[in-house]
Amino acid sequence: MTTTATPSGQIPAATTWQIKLLYDGDCPLCLREVNFLRQKDGGRGLVAFTDIAADDYAPEENGGVDFATAMGRIHAVRADGTVVKNVEVFRQVYDVLGMGWIYAATRWPIVGALVDWAYGVWASWRLAVTGRPSLKTILAEREATLSQGCGEGEAGRCRV
């Protein structure tokens, strides 16, 4: 949820996060990066972290980015609702955390194009490199779980 709960009739508090990072909580390398970013956020709440692998992941709360799309490439949602993907996610998250200098060179035309290409290769191989099933298999397993009444919005959630 992006707002704090308030008594009926009151306006909810404004969103405190500037960007919401959608990450794969079943990916060990993704979790390592998320833990690093959480540490750098230091409890300020500048970045909201949303695990797309969670049973209750809801695309409508995350810029409309469905599970399959989020699994294919990294995505983030800015507080204004703008969805960003690929290396731009890292550029913006690191900027929000005051570490934009780490990705600054990726804004240069040639360097940026090379980094974007390298990320595309990484995204294609991420599951295999981390010892996980193919995206097709993961999607089929999730669909089977959801068809059994587990997951998105259901009580008594299951884990794939």
C-alpha positions, 0 to 999 in steps of 0.5 A: 500500500502506498498510503497510510491508513487514516480514519474514515473521512480523512485524506490519507498521508502522502506517499513517502516513497519516490520510487517502488522497485519491483524485484524477484524475491526468489532470485538470490542475486536480486535479493542481494541487491535489494538488501544493499539498497535497503541498507542505503535507504536507511529506513528513510522510505525513499524506495518501496520494495515490492516482491513480485514473487509474493503470492499477493503481488497485485499488478494494479498496485504496481503500475499495471506491471503483471508478473510475467512482464516483471519477471522478464525485465526489472521494473519500477514505478515512480510515485507519479505512476510512471513505469520505468524498466531495464537499466533506467530502474537502477539509474533512478533508484540510485539517484533517489538514494543519492548514489546516482554517480554509480550509474552516471556514465550509463547516461552517455550514449555509447556507454549507455547503449552497451550497458543496456545491451549487457542488461538485456543479455543478463535478463535473458540468462538471469534464471539459468545463472541463478539455477532456476527453471525457465520463465515458461516453467515459472509462469506455468507453475504460478498459473497452476498455483493461482488456478488452485485458489492460491495467490493474488488476493486469496486468503490461505496463500500458497508458495510456488 
